[in-house]
Amino acid sequence: MKARKKPVEIDFIPTANSKVEEVLDFCEGKAFINKYDQEMYIETLEGRMKVGKNDFIIRGVNGEFYPCKPDIFQKTYEVVRN
């Protein structure tokens, strides 16, 4: 058997070209900067995850947020509008 992903538009923000404040606003309180290591973390359905400096943060179809590595983003998504 085979299946194909349904085409779904998602909202995202690239961390590489965005101000920290913009990323935090996009994440609606689910992301924060850790005061001990000064890294960004985000609360996901799977738990707390570290956000890399070049990651994309995606808002899923149910309003959940999660980081996505650039290579996976490029293989999985096509930007349809800005």
Buried (B, 14 or more C-beta within 10 A) or exposed (E): EEEEEEEEEEEBBBBEEBEEEEBBEBBEEBBBEEEEEEEBBBBBEEEEBEBBEEBBBBBEEEEBBBBBEBEEBEEEBEEEEE
